[in-house]
Amino acid sequence: MFRILLALFFISISFAQQTDKVDFIKCDASVYPYASEKSISGTVVYEFKVKKAIDTIKIDAKSMEFSGVMINGKSVKFKNSGKTLDLFEGFKKGKNKLTFSYSAKPKQTLYFTGQDENLQIWTQGQGKYTSYWLPSFDDVNEKVIFNILISDVNPYLKVISNGLLKRKPEVMYMDYDAFEMKKPMSSYLVMLVIGNFEKQTTTTKSGTPLEFYLDKNDVSKFEPTFRYSKEMFDYLEQEIGVKYPWGIYRQVPVRDFLYAGMENTTSTIFSQDFVVDSIGFNDRNYVNVNAHELAHQWFGDLITAQSGKHHWLQEGFATNYALLAERHIFGDDYFYDVLNDYAEQLYRASKTDTIPVMNEKASTLSFYKKGAWALHVLREDIGAKNFQKAVKKYLKKYQYKNVNTDDFLKIVRQVSGYDVDIFKKLWLEKAGFEMEIAQKYLSRNKFIQDYFALKKSKKSLAELTEILKSDAYYPIKQYIVYQTRNIPFEERKVIIKAALATNDILVRRAVAESTPIIPEAIKSQYETLLDDNSYVTNEIALVYLCMNFPADREKYLFQTRRLLGNNDKSLRITWLKLAYETPEFDAQKLDYYLELLHYASAQYESSIRQNALETLLSIDFMNTKVITQLFLATKHHKWQFTLFARTKIRELLKNSEYRALVEKLAATSDDSMRELYLKFLNEK
């Protein structure tokens, strides 16, 4: 561990020394992704300025090949370390121009999914990984103006990158798309997406064009997926007090994205899981992620933290402003409910999480949610106007530069006279979470006061029923439903009926989740959950109704036969399992099994494949086609999915019959599958 940390320390020192001596100003890159080979090649022109004498200039480039390396028009010798392109001759003090060609077959960061008209190519360079597909800079302090020209993989596919599009893609004879940035940015924010997308556009109050993209098969989902986008943009621009700095803003979902979203400058990529219809919007929508990634365009993109120690300046700010945007959309009670949820998460985690916010090893929970809480406290203490004034001054002073925590706090002190040293120690340098202090801020909201009071009280069922009939905010009603889940049904019946009568989707879902045993007395009311505008509620209700009333399974399955559910097809896959196990559907049993196998194949996203595999394993884990798909899942690029597959395989291989079957498959399979089977069979 010490050796690794020491190596990282010297690398960071080395690049810090380089940025002191060399300033890379502009990059003009022409790139061509090869889908068939999952590779990329291109030519790059860098303009840079040597400020001080330096022996070697390094450009980060992982596992690449180079040719035609020239500085100021002359060929130069170079070293390819496998991690960097090292230049040691041909440059002079002052302005220089570097030109070279490169090729790479990236192991990560550049991803290819699907093929032909369903092909998608996309990048995820968060942190320091753009150098796997584009020679660039892992050091976030090196900011460059990037102009990317992408040769079209297919004239029918849309190409998206950073900045303004200078070539119109609808003109068919043009075989490339050129994107230009006007201002510098860190390399990790460079992006590329290619896919079969449809586009919708609008314009913000301040005149910024907004572009929304969806897969051609999802055109009916534009409105629910991007709901409130323009409204949140207009709000954040006004709340932050600094005009959106980049000229255009795009959002595009891709299949099997590694995270919820990524705030690439001008062009956010997000997960296909957030592409929803009007019913799915009630289950899992894009609103918070949408606002979070948009806020990053200022906090992270316009100004960038100097190092991991100050990462909260990006994630804490983005989380805080996303919550403020949701407050604008959904109201104060929603805002305080989420803040309270953050506080409870942080308090529970504080028992084991001993790393403070201002530490590069801090948890995601700390960077995001404790960082947001720190900013909420600060905003409350100095007042909204002073907070806005400080943020505006901070952004204006450090725009297109790198910042640290003291840069921000110094401005807060100047604007408000606030004791930032005490604030810094308590909220940023001290581990744990100040729950008592947080509750004082939370209690400024009436709903939270009522919620806290309810948790401390011992109200009668009659009193709780009256609350359910009132206009109390829904989390209070959910709390009542969950807290009464273990009392005898005859006593709880009045609670269930009152909760179902609220017609609030989330309160009714709480009934579905907390009532696995459904007495005949509430059967007809419980059945109405199958009609709720929530695929999650529909699925829970379907499972429990089939379990409690087997004589009516056929009726319930027929009623829900056309529902697919959300992007992960969880509802459809659950339906298929229930139908497969229902005698009345025996004639279609094989069709249902084949559909499950189809969903487990590489044609589908990992979330669908995992749901299908889990179901298939529960039906027949010895099926050779299921075994094959489970092993193939270990080759996927999404670590969450491969972890699931690897864990299941290792667990199943403890079964001697399963191991024997896998050994037989290894002996009769082609070289590629044999190697994959043996990889796990030979593990010790």
C-alpha positions as CSV (number, residue, x, y, z in Angstrom):
1,M,0.0,0.0,0.0
2,F,2.8,2.4,0.9
3,R,4.5,1.8,-2.4
4,I,1.3,2.5,-4.4
5,L,0.6,5.7,-2.4
6,L,4.3,6.8,-2.8
7,A,4.1,6.2,-6.6
8,L,0.9,8.2,-6.9
9,F,2.5,11.0,-4.8
10,F,5.5,11.2,-7.2
11,I,3.2,11.1,-10.3
12,S,1.1,14.0,-8.9
13,I,4.3,16.0,-8.1
14,S,5.7,15.3,-11.6
15,F,2.6,16.6,-13.3
16,A,2.3,19.6,-10.9
17,Q,5.8,20.5,-12.0
18,Q,4.9,20.1,-15.6
19,T,1.9,22.5,-15.4
20,D,4.2,25.1,-13.7
21,K,6.5,24.9,-16.7
22,V,4.3,24.0,-19.7
23,D,0.8,25.3,-20.6
24,F,-1.1,23.3,-23.1
25,I,-3.5,25.8,-24.7
26,K,-5.5,24.0,-27.5
27,C,-6.1,20.6,-28.9
28,D,-7.4,19.9,-32.4
29,A,-8.2,16.2,-32.7
30,S,-9.6,14.2,-35.6
31,V,-10.7,10.8,-34.5
32,Y,-12.2,7.7,-36.1
33,P,-13.7,4.9,-33.9
34,Y,-13.7,1.4,-35.5
35,A,-16.8,-0.4,-34.1
36,S,-15.8,-3.8,-35.6
37,E,-12.4,-3.7,-33.8
38,K,-13.5,-1.7,-30.8
39,S,-10.6,0.6,-31.5
40,I,-9.9,4.3,-32.3
41,S,-7.3,6.2,-34.3
42,G,-6.7,9.8,-35.1
43,T,-4.5,12.7,-35.5
44,V,-3.9,15.3,-32.8
45,V,-2.5,18.9,-32.9
46,Y,-1.6,20.5,-29.6
47,E,-0.6,24.1,-29.2
48,F,1.5,24.6,-26.0
49,K,3.6,27.2,-24.4
50,V,6.9,26.4,-22.6
51,K,7.2,28.8,-19.7
52,K,10.3,27.5,-18.0
53,A,13.1,25.1,-18.9
54,I,12.0,21.5,-18.8
55,D,13.7,18.2,-19.9
56,T,10.7,16.1,-20.8
57,I,7.1,16.9,-21.6
58,K,4.5,14.2,-21.0
59,I,1.1,13.6,-22.4
60,D,-1.0,10.8,-20.8
61,A,-1.7,8.1,-23.3
62,K,-2.6,4.5,-22.2
63,S,-1.5,1.6,-24.4
64,M,-1.3,3.6,-27.6
65,E,0.8,3.5,-30.7
66,F,2.2,6.8,-32.2
67,S,3.6,7.9,-35.6
68,G,4.4,11.1,-37.4
69,V,5.4,12.9,-34.2
70,M,6.4,16.5,-35.1
71,I,7.1,19.6,-33.1
72,N,7.1,23.0,-35.0
73,G,7.0,21.2,-38.3
74,K,10.0,18.9,-37.7
75,S,10.0,15.2,-36.9
76,V,11.3,14.4,-33.4
77,K,12.2,11.4,-31.4
78,F,9.9,10.4,-28.6
79,K,9.4,7.7,-26.0
80,N,6.2,5.7,-25.6
81,S,6.1,4.4,-22.0
82,G,2.8,2.7,-22.5
83,K,1.3,5.2,-20.1
84,T,2.6,8.5,-21.5
85,L,4.0,10.0,-24.7
86,D,7.3,11.5,-23.6
87,L,8.8,14.4,-25.6
88,F,12.4,15.5,-25.0
89,E,13.5,17.5,-28.1
90,G,12.3,20.0,-30.6
91,F,10.4,22.4,-28.4
92,K,11.5,25.9,-27.4
93,K,10.5,28.5,-24.8
94,G,7.3,30.2,-25.9
95,K,4.8,28.9,-28.3
96,N,5.0,25.4,-29.9
97,K,2.9,23.1,-32.1
98,L,2.9,19.4,-31.7
99,T,1.4,17.0,-34.3
100,F,1.1,13.2,-34.2
101,S,-1.1,10.3,-35.2
102,Y,-2.2,7.6,-32.8
103,S,-4.2,4.4,-32.5
104,A,-5.5,2.5,-29.5
105,K,-7.8,-0.4,-28.5
106,P,-9.0,0.9,-25.1
107,K,-9.6,-1.5,-22.3
108,Q,-11.9,1.0,-20.6
109,T,-13.4,4.5,-21.1
110,L,-14.4,4.0,-24.7
111,Y,-17.3,1.6,-25.0
112,F,-19.1,-0.1,-27.9
113,T,-22.5,-1.7,-27.5
114,G,-24.9,-3.1,-30.1
115,Q,-24.2,-3.2,-33.8
116,D,-25.5,-1.8,-37.1
117,E,-28.4,0.6,-36.5
118,N,-28.4,-0.3,-32.7
119,L,-24.7,0.5,-32.4
120,Q,-23.8,2.9,-29.6
121,I,-20.3,4.2,-28.9
122,W,-19.7,6.3,-25.8
123,T,-17.0,7.5,-23.4
124,Q,-16.8,7.8,-19.6
125,G,-13.6,9.7,-18.6
126,Q,-14.5,10.7,-15.0
127,G,-11.4,11.4,-13.0
128,K,-8.4,10.7,-15.2
129,Y,-9.4,8.2,-17.8
130,T,-9.8,10.1,-21.1
131,S,-6.2,9.2,-21.8
132,Y,-7.4,5.7,-22.7
133,W,-9.0,6.9,-25.9
134,L,-7.5,10.4,-26.5
135,P,-3.9,11.5,-25.7
136,S,-4.6,14.1,-23.1
137,F,-4.0,15.0,-19.4
138,D,-4.9,13.1,-16.3
139,D,-4.0,16.2,-14.3
140,V,-7.3,18.1,-13.8
141,N,-5.2,21.3,-13.4
142,E,-4.2,21.2,-17.1
143,K,-7.1,23.0,-18.9
144,V,-7.2,22.9,-22.7
145,I,-9.6,24.2,-25.4
146,F,-10.6,20.9,-27.1
147,N,-11.9,20.8,-30.7
148,I,-13.0,17.3,-31.8
149,L,-13.6,16.2,-35.3
150,I,-15.3,12.8,-35.5
151,S,-15.4,10.8,-38.8
152,D,-18.8,9.3,-39.2
153,V,-19.0,5.6,-38.3
154,N,-22.4,5.4,-40.1
155,P,-24.2,8.3,-41.8
156,Y,-27.5,7.4,-40.2
157,L,-26.1,7.6,-36.6
158,K,-25.9,10.9,-34.7
159,V,-22.6,12.1,-33.3
160,I,-22.3,14.2,-30.1
161,S,-19.2,15.8,-28.5
162,N,-18.3,18.9,-26.6
163,G,-19.1,22.4,-27.8
164,L,-20.8,23.8,-30.9
165,L,-21.3,21.6,-33.9
166,K,-19.7,23.3,-36.9
167,R,-20.8,20.8,-39.5
168,K,-24.5,20.0,-40.1
169,P,-25.0,16.2,-39.8
170,E,-28.1,16.3,-41.9
171,V,-26.0,17.1,-45.0
172,M,-25.3,13.6,-46.2
173,Y,-22.2,14.1,-48.3
174,M,-20.3,15.4,-45.3
175,D,-18.6,12.5,-43.7
176,Y,-17.6,14.0,-40.4
177,D,-18.9,16.2,-37.5
178,A,-16.7,18.9,-36.0
179,F,-17.3,20.2,-32.5
180,E,-15.5,23.3,-31.2
181,M,-15.1,24.7,-27.7
182,K,-14.4,28.3,-27.0
183,K,-13.0,28.0,-23.5
184,P,-10.6,25.6,-21.8
185,M,-11.6,22.6,-19.7
186,S,-10.1,19.6,-18.0
187,S,-9.5,16.4,-20.1
188,Y,-11.8,14.2,-18.1
189,L,-14.7,16.2,-19.4
190,V,-14.0,15.4,-23.0
191,M,-16.8,13.1,-24.4
192,L,-18.0,11.3,-27.5
193,V,-21.3,9.6,-28.2
194,I,-22.5,8.0,-31.4
195,G,-25.9,6.3,-31.8
196,N,-29.2,6.1,-33.5
197,F,-30.8,9.0,-31.6
198,E,-33.8,11.3,-32.2
199,K,-33.4,14.9,-31.0
200,Q,-35.7,17.5,-29.6
201,T,-34.7,21.1,-28.9
202,T,-35.8,24.2,-27.0
203,T,-34.2,27.4,-25.8
204,T,-33.8,28.8,-22.3
205,K,-34.9,32.2,-21.1
206,S,-31.3,33.5,-21.6
207,G,-31.1,32.1,-25.1
208,T,-29.1,28.9,-24.5
209,P,-30.1,26.1,-26.9
210,L,-31.0,22.8,-25.2
211,E,-30.8,19.5,-27.1
212,F,-32.4,16.4,-25.8
213,Y,-31.6,13.0,-27.3
214,L,-33.3,9.6,-27.0
215,D,-32.9,6.3,-28.8
216,K,-35.1,6.1,-31.9
217,N,-37.2,3.5,-30.1
218,D,-38.0,5.8,-27.2
219,V,-39.4,8.9,-28.9
220,S,-42.7,8.6,-27.0
221,K,-40.7,9.2,-23.7
222,F,-39.2,12.6,-24.4
223,E,-41.6,14.5,-22.2
224,P,-41.5,12.3,-19.0
225,T,-37.7,11.7,-19.3
226,F,-36.8,15.4,-19.7
227,R,-39.6,16.8,-17.6
228,Y,-38.7,20.1,-15.9
229,S,-35.4,20.4,-17.8
230,K,-35.9,23.9,-19.1
231,E,-37.5,25.1,-15.9
232,M,-34.6,23.8,-13.8
233,F,-32.0,25.3,-16.2
234,D,-33.7,28.7,-15.9
235,Y,-33.9,28.4,-12.1
236,L,-30.3,27.4,-11.7
237,E,-29.0,30.1,-13.9
238,Q,-30.9,32.7,-11.9
239,E,-30.1,31.1,-8.5
240,I,-26.4,30.7,-9.2
241,G,-26.2,34.2,-10.6
242,V,-23.8,33.4,-13.4
243,K,-25.0,32.8,-17.0
244,Y,-24.5,29.3,-18.2
245,P,-20.9,29.6,-19.6
246,W,-20.7,27.1,-22.5
247,G,-23.1,28.2,-25.2
248,I,-25.1,25.0,-25.7
249,Y,-26.3,22.1,-23.5
250,R,-27.1,18.6,-24.5
251,Q,-28.2,15.5,-22.7
252,V,-28.1,11.9,-24.1
253,P,-28.7,8.5,-22.5
254,V,-26.7,5.5,-23.4
255,R,-27.0,1.8,-22.7
256,D,-25.2,0.2,-19.8
257,F,-23.7,3.5,-18.6
258,L,-21.5,3.0,-15.6
259,Y,-23.1,5.6,-13.4
260,A,-26.3,7.7,-13.1
261,G,-24.8,10.5,-15.2
262,M,-21.7,12.4,-16.2
263,E,-21.3,16.1,-16.5
264,N,-19.1,16.3,-19.6
265,T,-18.7,20.0,-20.6
266,T,-21.8,21.0,-22.7
267,S,-22.9,17.4,-23.1
268,T,-24.2,15.2,-20.2
269,I,-24.3,11.5,-20.7
270,F,-26.8,9.6,-18.4
271,S,-28.1,6.1,-17.9
272,Q,-30.8,4.6,-20.1
273,D,-32.5,3.5,-16.9
274,F,-33.8,7.0,-16.5
275,V,-35.6,6.9,-19.8
276,V,-39.2,6.6,-18.6
277,D,-42.8,6.8,-19.7
278,S,-45.4,8.8,-17.7
279,I,-46.0,5.8,-15.4
280,G,-42.3,5.0,-14.9
281,F,-41.7,8.7,-14.0
282,N,-43.4,7.9,-10.7
283,D,-41.0,5.0,-10.0
284,R,-37.6,6.4,-10.9
285,N,-37.2,9.6,-12.8
286,Y,-34.3,11.7,-14.1
287,V,-35.1,15.0,-12.3
288,N,-32.5,14.9,-9.6
289,V,-29.7,13.5,-11.7
290,N,-30.7,16.0,-14.4
291,A,-30.3,18.9,-12.0
292,H,-27.1,17.5,-10.5
293,E,-25.3,17.1,-13.8
294,L,-26.5,20.5,-15.0
295,A,-25.1,22.2,-11.7
296,H,-21.8,20.6,-12.5
297,Q,-21.5,22.7,-15.6
298,W,-20.6,25.5,-13.2
299,F,-19.2,23.5,-10.3
300,G,-16.7,21.1,-11.7
301,D,-16.6,22.3,-15.3
302,L,-16.4,26.1,-15.1
303,I,-14.3,25.7,-12.0
304,T,-12.5,22.5,-11.1
305,A,-11.2,21.3,-7.7
306,Q,-7.4,21.2,-7.6
307,S,-7.3,17.7,-6.1
308,G,-9.3,15.0,-4.5
309,K,-9.1,16.6,-1.1
310,H,-11.4,19.4,-2.4
311,H,-13.7,17.1,-4.4
312,W,-16.7,18.2,-2.3
313,L,-16.5,21.6,-4.1
314,Q,-17.9,19.7,-7.1
315,E,-20.1,17.0,-5.7
316,G,-21.3,18.8,-2.6
317,F,-22.2,21.9,-4.7
318,A,-23.9,19.9,-7.4
319,T,-25.9,17.9,-4.8
320,N,-26.9,21.1,-3.0
321,Y,-28.0,22.9,-6.2
322,A,-29.9,19.9,-7.5
323,L,-31.8,19.8,-4.3
324,L,-32.5,23.6,-4.5
325,A,-33.8,23.0,-8.1
326,E,-36.1,20.2,-6.8
327,R,-37.3,22.5,-4.1
328,H,-38.2,25.0,-6.8
329,I,-40.2,22.2,-8.6
330,F,-41.7,20.2,-5.8
331,G,-41.7,22.6,-2.8
332,D,-40.3,23.1,0.7
333,D,-41.7,19.9,2.2
334,Y,-40.0,17.8,-0.5
335,F,-36.7,19.6,0.1
336,Y,-36.7,19.1,3.8
337,D,-37.8,15.5,3.5
338,V,-34.7,14.8,1.3
339,L,-32.4,16.8,3.6
340,N,-33.7,14.7,6.5
341,D,-33.1,11.5,4.6
342,Y,-29.5,12.6,3.8
343,A,-29.0,13.4,7.5
344,E,-30.2,9.9,8.6
345,Q,-28.0,8.2,6.1
346,L,-25.0,10.3,7.2
347,Y,-25.7,9.7,10.9
348,R,-26.0,5.9,10.4
349,A,-22.8,5.9,8.3
350,S,-20.9,7.9,10.9
351,K,-20.6,4.9,13.2
352,T,-18.1,3.4,10.7
353,D,-17.2,6.2,8.3
354,T,-14.4,8.1,10.1
355,I,-13.0,10.1,7.1
356,P,-13.9,13.8,6.9
357,V,-15.2,15.6,3.8
358,M,-11.8,17.3,3.1
359,N,-9.9,14.1,2.4
360,E,-9.4,12.5,-1.0
361,K,-10.4,9.1,0.6
362,A,-13.7,10.4,1.8
363,S,-16.7,8.3,0.9
364,T,-19.1,9.2,-1.9
365,L,-21.8,9.8,0.8
366,S,-19.5,12.4,2.4
367,F,-18.5,14.2,-0.8
368,Y,-22.1,14.4,-2.0
369,K,-24.5,14.5,0.9
370,K,-22.4,15.8,3.8
371,G,-21.0,18.4,1.3
372,A,-24.5,19.4,0.5
373,W,-25.5,19.6,4.1
374,A,-22.4,21.8,4.8
375,L,-23.6,24.2,2.1
376,H,-27.2,24.2,3.4
377,V,-25.9,25.2,6.9
378,L,-23.7,27.9,5.4
379,R,-26.6,29.3,3.3
380,E,-28.9,29.3,6.3
381,D,-26.3,30.9,8.5
382,I,-25.3,33.8,6.2
383,G,-28.6,34.2,4.4
384,A,-29.6,33.4,0.8
385,K,-28.5,36.7,-0.6
386,N,-25.0,36.6,0.9
387,F,-24.6,33.0,-0.2
388,Q,-25.6,33.9,-3.8
389,K,-23.3,36.9,-3.7
390,A,-20.4,34.8,-2.5
391,V,-21.0,32.0,-5.1
392,K,-21.2,34.5,-7.9
393,K,-18.0,36.2,-6.9
394,Y,-16.3,32.8,-6.5
395,L,-17.3,31.7,-9.9
396,K,-16.4,35.0,-11.6
397,K,-13.0,35.1,-10.0
398,Y,-12.0,31.5,-10.7
399,Q,-13.8,30.7,-13.9
400,Y,-11.9,28.3,-16.2
401,K,-9.4,27.7,-13.3
402,N,-8.8,25.3,-10.5
403,V,-9.9,26.0,-6.9
404,N,-9.5,24.7,-3.3
405,T,-11.7,25.0,-0.3
406,D,-10.0,28.1,1.1
407,D,-10.6,30.0,-2.2
408,F,-14.3,29.6,-1.6
409,L,-14.3,30.2,2.2
410,K,-12.2,33.3,1.9
411,I,-14.9,34.9,-0.3
412,V,-17.6,33.8,2.1
413,R,-15.8,35.6,4.9
414,Q,-15.3,38.7,2.7
415,V,-19.0,38.9,1.8
416,S,-20.6,38.0,5.1
417,G,-18.0,38.2,7.9
418,Y,-18.9,34.6,8.8
419,D,-16.5,32.6,11.0
420,V,-15.5,30.2,8.3
421,D,-12.8,28.6,10.4
422,I,-15.3,27.1,12.9
423,F,-17.5,26.1,10.0
424,K,-14.6,24.4,8.2
425,K,-13.5,22.4,11.3
426,L,-17.1,21.3,12.2
427,W,-18.4,20.4,8.7
428,L,-15.4,19.7,6.5
429,E,-12.5,18.6,8.7
430,K,-14.3,16.7,11.4
431,A,-15.5,13.1,10.8
432,G,-19.0,12.0,11.7
433,F,-22.2,13.9,11.4
434,E,-23.7,16.6,13.7
435,M,-27.2,15.2,13.9
436,E,-28.4,17.4,16.8
437,I,-27.3,20.5,14.9
438,A,-28.8,19.3,11.7
439,Q,-32.2,18.6,13.4
440,K,-32.3,22.2,14.5
441,Y,-32.0,23.4,10.9
442,L,-34.5,20.7,9.8
443,S,-37.1,21.8,12.4
444,R,-37.5,25.2,10.7
445,N,-40.0,23.3,8.4
446,K,-43.5,22.5,9.8
447,F,-43.7,19.1,8.1
448,I,-40.5,18.0,9.7
449,Q,-41.7,19.3,13.1
450,D,-44.8,17.1,12.7
451,Y,-42.7,14.2,11.5
452,F,-40.4,14.3,14.4
453,A,-43.3,14.7,16.8
454,L,-45.1,11.7,15.3
455,K,-42.0,9.5,15.8
456,K,-41.8,10.5,19.5
457,S,-45.6,10.1,20.1
458,K,-47.7,7.1,21.0
459,K,-50.8,7.9,19.1
460,S,-53.9,5.7,19.0
461,L,-55.0,4.0,15.8
462,A,-57.9,6.4,15.6
463,E,-55.5,9.3,15.7
464,L,-53.2,7.8,13.1
465,T,-56.2,7.1,10.8
466,E,-57.2,10.8,11.1
467,I,-53.7,11.8,10.0
468,L,-54.0,9.5,7.0
469,K,-57.2,11.2,6.1
470,S,-55.6,14.7,6.5
471,D,-53.5,16.7,4.0
472,A,-50.3,15.7,5.8
473,Y,-47.3,15.3,3.5
474,Y,-47.0,11.8,2.2
475,P,-43.8,10.6,4.2
476,I,-45.8,11.0,7.4
477,K,-48.5,8.7,6.0
478,Q,-45.9,6.2,4.7
479,Y,-44.3,6.2,8.2
480,I,-47.7,5.3,9.7
481,V,-48.2,2.5,7.3
482,Y,-44.8,1.0,7.9
483,Q,-44.8,1.4,11.7
484,T,-48.1,-0.5,12.0
485,R,-47.1,-3.4,9.8
486,N,-46.7,-5.8,12.7
487,I,-49.9,-5.2,14.6
488,P,-52.8,-7.7,14.2
489,F,-54.8,-7.2,11.0
490,E,-58.1,-6.6,12.7
491,E,-56.5,-3.6,14.4
492,R,-54.5,-2.5,11.3
493,K,-57.4,-2.9,8.9
494,V,-58.6,0.7,9.4
495,I,-55.0,2.0,8.7
496,I,-54.7,0.0,5.4
497,K,-58.1,1.1,4.1
498,A,-57.4,4.7,5.0
499,A,-54.0,4.6,3.3
500,L,-55.4,3.0,0.1
501,A,-58.1,5.7,0.1
502,T,-55.5,8.5,-0.1
503,N,-55.0,7.8,-3.8
504,D,-51.4,8.9,-3.2
505,I,-49.1,6.5,-5.3
506,L,-46.3,6.4,-2.7
507,V,-48.6,5.9,0.3
508,R,-50.4,3.1,-1.6
509,R,-47.1,1.6,-2.5
510,A,-46.2,1.5,1.2
511,V,-49.4,-0.6,1.7
512,A,-48.3,-3.0,-1.0
513,E,-44.8,-3.4,0.4
514,S,-45.9,-3.8,4.0
515,T,-48.8,-6.2,3.5
516,P,-47.4,-9.5,2.2
517,I,-50.3,-11.4,3.8
518,I,-53.6,-10.1,2.3
519,P,-56.7,-11.0,4.3
520,E,-59.9,-11.5,2.3
521,A,-61.4,-8.5,3.9
522,I,-59.2,-6.1,2.0
523,K,-58.8,-8.2,-1.2
524,S,-60.9,-6.0,-3.5
525,Q,-59.1,-2.8,-2.3
526,Y,-55.7,-4.4,-2.6
527,E,-56.5,-5.5,-6.1
528,T,-56.8,-1.9,-7.2
529,L,-53.0,-1.6,-6.7
530,L,-52.7,-3.4,-10.0
531,D,-54.1,-0.3,-11.7
532,D,-51.8,2.2,-10.0
533,N,-49.6,4.4,-12.1
534,S,-46.5,2.7,-10.8
535,Y,-44.8,-0.3,-12.3
536,V,-43.1,-1.0,-8.9
537,T,-46.4,-1.1,-7.1
538,N,-47.9,-3.2,-9.9
539,E,-45.2,-5.8,-9.5
540,I,-45.3,-6.0,-5.7
541,A,-49.1,-6.3,-5.8
542,L,-49.0,-9.0,-8.5
543,V,-46.6,-11.2,-6.6
544,Y,-48.5,-10.9,-3.3
545,L,-51.9,-11.4,-4.9
546,C,-50.8,-14.5,-6.7
547,M,-49.2,-15.8,-3.5
548,N,-52.3,-15.2,-1.4
549,F,-55.0,-16.1,-3.9
550,P,-53.7,-18.9,-6.1
551,A,-57.2,-19.6,-7.5
552,D,-57.1,-16.1,-9.0
553,R,-53.6,-16.2,-10.5
554,E,-54.9,-16.6,-14.0
555,K,-57.1,-13.6,-13.6
556,Y,-54.3,-11.4,-12.3
557,L,-51.8,-12.5,-14.9
558,F,-54.3,-11.9,-17.7
559,Q,-55.0,-8.4,-16.3
560,T,-51.3,-7.5,-16.3
561,R,-50.1,-9.5,-19.4
562,R,-49.3,-6.3,-21.5
563,L,-47.2,-4.5,-18.9
564,L,-43.5,-4.4,-19.5
565,G,-42.5,-2.1,-16.7
566,N,-39.5,0.1,-16.5
567,N,-36.3,-0.1,-18.4
568,D,-35.1,-3.2,-16.5
569,K,-38.2,-5.1,-17.5
570,S,-38.5,-6.2,-13.9
571,L,-42.3,-6.3,-14.0
572,R,-42.4,-8.3,-17.3
573,I,-39.7,-10.8,-16.0
574,T,-41.7,-11.3,-12.8
575,W,-44.8,-11.9,-14.8
576,L,-43.1,-14.5,-16.9
577,K,-41.9,-16.4,-13.9
578,L,-45.4,-16.4,-12.3
579,A,-47.0,-17.4,-15.6
580,Y,-44.3,-20.2,-16.1
581,E,-45.3,-21.6,-12.7
582,T,-49.1,-21.3,-13.2
583,P,-50.7,-24.6,-14.5
584,E,-53.3,-22.7,-16.5
585,F,-50.5,-21.3,-18.7
586,D,-48.8,-24.7,-19.3
587,A,-49.4,-24.5,-23.1
588,Q,-47.2,-21.3,-23.3
589,K,-44.6,-22.5,-20.7
590,L,-41.8,-23.0,-23.3
591,D,-42.5,-19.6,-24.9
592,Y,-42.2,-17.9,-21.5
593,Y,-38.9,-19.7,-20.8
594,L,-37.5,-18.8,-24.2
595,E,-38.5,-15.2,-23.6
596,L,-36.5,-15.2,-20.3
597,L,-33.5,-16.7,-22.1
598,H,-33.8,-14.0,-24.7
599,Y,-33.7,-11.3,-22.0
600,A,-30.6,-12.9,-20.5
601,S,-28.7,-12.5,-23.8
602,A,-26.2,-9.9,-24.9
603,Q,-28.9,-8.1,-26.9
604,Y,-30.2,-6.5,-23.8
605,E,-28.8,-4.1,-21.1
606,S,-27.2,-5.5,-18.0
607,S,-30.1,-4.6,-15.8
608,I,-32.5,-6.7,-17.9
609,R,-30.0,-9.5,-18.3
610,Q,-29.4,-9.7,-14.5
611,N,-33.1,-9.8,-13.7
612,A,-33.6,-12.5,-16.3
613,L,-30.7,-14.6,-15.1
614,E,-31.8,-14.4,-11.5
615,T,-35.2,-15.7,-12.5
616,L,-33.8,-18.4,-14.7
617,L,-31.4,-19.5,-12.0
618,S,-34.4,-19.8,-9.6
619,I,-36.3,-22.0,-12.2
620,D,-33.4,-24.3,-13.4
621,F,-29.8,-23.4,-12.6
622,M,-28.6,-26.5,-14.4
623,N,-29.9,-25.5,-17.8
624,T,-26.8,-25.3,-20.1
625,K,-28.1,-22.2,-21.9
626,V,-28.5,-20.4,-18.6
627,I,-25.0,-21.5,-17.5
628,T,-23.6,-20.1,-20.8
629,Q,-25.3,-16.7,-20.4
630,L,-24.2,-16.5,-16.8
631,F,-20.5,-17.0,-17.7
632,L,-20.8,-14.6,-20.6
633,A,-22.0,-12.0,-18.2
634,T,-18.6,-11.9,-16.6
635,K,-17.2,-10.4,-19.7
636,H,-19.4,-7.3,-19.6
637,H,-17.9,-3.8,-19.1
638,K,-20.2,-2.9,-16.2
639,W,-18.6,-3.9,-13.0
640,Q,-21.9,-4.2,-11.1
641,F,-23.2,-6.8,-13.5
642,T,-19.9,-8.8,-13.7
643,L,-19.7,-8.8,-9.9
644,F,-23.2,-10.4,-9.7
645,A,-22.2,-13.0,-12.3
646,R,-18.9,-13.9,-10.7
647,T,-20.4,-14.2,-7.3
648,K,-23.2,-16.5,-8.6
649,I,-20.8,-18.7,-10.5
650,R,-18.5,-19.2,-7.5
651,E,-21.4,-20.0,-5.3
652,L,-22.9,-22.5,-7.8
653,L,-19.5,-24.2,-8.4
654,K,-19.6,-25.4,-4.8
655,N,-22.4,-27.8,-6.0
656,S,-20.7,-30.9,-7.3
657,E,-23.3,-31.6,-10.0
658,Y,-23.1,-28.0,-11.3
659,R,-19.3,-28.2,-11.4
660,A,-19.4,-31.5,-13.3
661,L,-21.8,-30.0,-15.8
662,V,-19.6,-26.9,-16.3
663,E,-16.5,-29.2,-16.8
664,K,-18.5,-31.1,-19.4
665,L,-19.3,-27.8,-21.2
666,A,-15.7,-26.7,-21.0
667,A,-14.6,-29.9,-22.7
668,T,-17.1,-29.5,-25.6
669,S,-17.1,-25.7,-26.2
670,D,-15.1,-23.5,-28.6
671,D,-11.8,-22.1,-27.4
672,S,-13.2,-18.8,-26.2
673,M,-15.9,-20.4,-24.0
674,R,-13.5,-23.1,-22.8
675,E,-11.1,-20.5,-21.6
676,L,-13.9,-18.7,-19.8
677,Y,-15.2,-21.9,-18.1
678,L,-11.7,-22.9,-17.0
679,K,-10.9,-19.5,-15.6
680,F,-13.5,-20.2,-12.8
681,L,-13.0,-24.0,-12.6
682,N,-9.3,-23.5,-11.9
683,E,-9.8,-20.9,-9.2
684,K,-8.5,-21.9,-5.8
